[in-house]
């Protein structure tokens, strides 16, 4: 049986995950509504590292996962 401290930490973790999932869904809905209304969207990342080639920028796995969660494909030039 888990002690109370571990149970509280697990509850905190589950709450954080739930909030994150809700925020991702809200972001996805906002992007879809913008596109549905005929506007274009763009997401810019600041402070990403440059690839070895020195051209453009390199997305982290976290960046790619975030974009994928919004159903956005990164610009191939990036």
C-alpha positions in Angstrom: 0.0 0.0 0.0 1.3 3.5 -0.9 1.9 6.0 1.8 -0.1 9.2 1.9 2.7 11.4 0.6 3.1 9.2 -2.5 -0.7 9.2 -3.0 -0.8 13.0 -2.9 2.0 13.2 -5.4 0.2 10.8 -7.7 -3.0 12.9 -7.4 -1.0 16.0 -8.2 0.5 14.3 -11.3 -2.9 13.1 -12.5 -4.3 16.6 -12.1 -1.4 18.1 -14.1 -1.9 15.6 -16.9 -5.6 16.3 -17.0 -5.0 20.1 -17.2 -2.4 19.5 -20.0 -4.8 17.4 -22.0 -7.5 20.0 -21.6 -5.2 22.8 -22.7 -4.1 20.8 -25.8 -7.7 20.2 -26.7 -8.6 23.8 -26.3 -5.6 24.8 -28.4 -6.6 22.4 -31.1 -10.2 23.7 -31.1 -9.0 27.3 -31.4 -6.7 26.5 -34.3 -9.5 24.6 -36.1 -11.9 27.5 -35.5 -9.4 30.0 -36.9 -8.9 27.9 -40.0 -12.6 27.3 -40.4 -13.1 31.1 -40.5 -10.7 31.3 -43.4 -7.7 32.8 -41.5 -4.2 31.4 -41.5 -2.3 30.4 -38.4 1.4 30.4 -37.5 3.2 29.3 -34.5 6.7 30.6 -33.8 9.2 29.0 -31.5 11.9 31.2 -29.9 15.2 29.9 -28.6 15.3 26.7 -30.5 18.7 25.4 -31.4 20.0 25.6 -35.0 20.6 22.4 -36.9 24.1 21.4 -37.9 23.6 22.8 -41.4 23.1 26.2 -39.9 19.9 26.8 -42.0 16.6 27.5 -40.3 15.9 25.9 -37.0 15.6 22.5 -35.4 12.4 21.5 -33.6 12.8 19.5 -30.4 10.7 16.3 -29.9 8.5 18.3 -27.5 7.9 20.9 -30.2 7.0 18.2 -32.7 4.7 16.5 -30.3 2.9 19.8 -29.5 2.4 20.5 -33.2 1.2 17.0 -33.8 -1.3 17.4 -31.0 -2.7 20.4 -32.8 -2.8 18.5 -36.1 -0.2 20.9 -37.5 2.7 19.7 -39.7 5.9 21.8 -39.3 7.0 23.8 -42.3 9.6 21.6 -44.1 11.9 24.6 -44.4 12.2 24.6 -40.6 
